[in-house]
């Protein structure tokens, strides 16, 4: 299975990259996504509900995880597909999501 990325998360990431690194940063992001063969997954109404639930439970200002829109969208996609989430940092370790980093190489 190719790496999957929520379309909603991509929007937020692109905004952040453009703001910090300009057009060159966006070009680098686009190149990375193509090279890594990342599949962008449409953000569905079901995922919107899951993202809202994630924010209500783990959102910034209400929980130690402090998830923002992009993180809630990633959470929603992982839950929608019943797949673990590959992440870095300390945000998702404070949630009940399964980590893809803990998967065996035989999965």
MARDRENGU-423662 format. One line per field, with one value per residue (C-alpha): residue number from 0; residue in three letters; chain; x, y, z. Coordinates in steps of 0.001 Angstrom, whole numbers, plus 500000, padded with zeros to 6 digits. Layout:
BEGIN
i: NUM;... .
aa: Ala;... .
ch: A;... .
c1: X;... .
c2: Y;... .
c3: Z;... .
REM end
This chain:
BEGIN
i: 0;1;2;3;4;5;6;7;8;9;10;11;12;13;14;15;16;17;18;19;20;21;22;23;24;25;26;27;28;29;30;31;32;33;34;35;36;37;38;39;40;41;42;43;44;45;46;47;48;49;50;51;52;53;54;55;56;57;58;59;60;61;62;63;64;65;66;67;68;69;70;71;72;73;74;75;76;77;78;79;80;81;82;83;84;85;86;87;88;89;90;91;92;93;94;95;96;97;98;99;100;101;102;103;104;105;106 .
aa: Unk;Unk;Unk;Unk;Unk;Unk;Unk;Unk;Unk;Unk;Unk;Unk;Unk;Unk;Unk;Unk;Unk;Unk;Unk;Unk;Unk;Unk;Unk;Unk;Unk;Unk;Unk;Unk;Unk;Unk;Unk;Unk;Unk;Unk;Unk;Unk;Unk;Unk;Unk;Unk;Unk;Unk;Unk;Unk;Unk;Unk;Unk;Unk;Unk;Unk;Unk;Unk;Unk;Unk;Unk;Unk;Unk;Unk;Unk;Unk;Unk;Unk;Unk;Unk;Unk;Unk;Unk;Unk;Unk;Unk;Unk;Unk;Unk;Unk;Unk;Unk;Unk;Unk;Unk;Unk;Unk;Unk;Unk;Unk;Unk;Unk;Unk;Unk;Unk;Unk;Unk;Unk;Unk;Unk;Unk;Unk;Unk;Unk;Unk;Unk;Unk;Unk;Unk;Unk;Unk;Unk;Unk .
ch: A;A;A;A;A;A;A;A;A;A;A;A;A;A;A;A;A;A;A;A;A;A;A;A;A;A;A;A;A;A;A;A;A;A;A;A;A;A;A;A;A;A;A;A;A;A;A;A;A;A;A;A;A;A;A;A;A;A;A;A;A;A;A;A;A;A;A;A;A;A;A;A;A;A;A;A;A;A;A;A;A;A;A;A;A;A;A;A;A;A;A;A;A;A;A;A;A;A;A;A;A;A;A;A;A;A;A .
c1: 500000;501380;501742;498407;497850;494575;493691;492669;496037;497778;495964;497180;500702;500880;499776;502451;505159;504227;504229;507604;509485;507613;507207;510508;509292;506044;508001;510088;506937;505406;508613;508685;505061;505710;509005;507521;504467;502138;498473;496278;492969;489800;488398;484907;481949;482673;486246;484989;482946;485916;488153;485598;485475;489290;489356;486682;488741;492359;492224;494579;493563;491571;493983;497682;497931;496924;495891;495308;493273;495867;496532;492807;492452;495307;493687;490384;491952;493714;490473;488412;490784;491448;495169;498012;499400;503027;503976;506819;506809;504806;501272;499886;501572;498916;496075;494796;495915;498116;501578;502785;506328;505475;504386;506492;508116;505896;502658 .
c2: 500000;503435;506059;507845;511511;513276;516019;518220;517718;518522;521863;522869;521605;523488;526711;526337;525451;528401;530802;529635;528726;530284;528801;526911;525127;524210;522834;520744;519426;518531;516747;514802;513701;512518;510797;509017;508103;509475;508939;511910;510668;512724;514208;512748;513754;510705;511870;515365;513905;511853;514951;516920;514127;514077;517815;517558;514896;515851;519393;522255;524061;521115;518193;517510;516235;519688;518528;521200;520898;518971;516570;516001;515274;512757;511182;510968;509221;506683;505934;505844;503271;501503;501893;503011;506522;507353;510460;512166;514495;514282;515132;511742;509810;511355;509845;506298;505996;503092;504088;502779;502992;500065;497777;494766;494581;491579;493607 .
c3: 500000;499136;501851;502305;503107;503810;501324;504261;505939;502664;502450;505914;505254;501953;503649;506330;503799;501548;504491;505789;502618;499701;496250;496496;499619;497896;494933;497349;499032;495665;494637;497902;497517;493943;494788;497804;495684;498337;497555;498467;499882;499498;502701;503072;505254;507433;507918;508720;511578;512785;512643;514651;517235;517359;518014;520703;522439;521664;520281;520973;524144;525459;525701;526175;522587;521309;517839;515167;511947;509956;512808;513347;509615;509782;512824;510955;507963;510188;512038;508824;507288;510610;509967;512240;511815;511065;513016;514823;517782;520965;519834;518863;521679;523936;521876;521523;517886;516890;515698;512333;513716;515995;513150;512315;508889;508055;508218 .
REM end
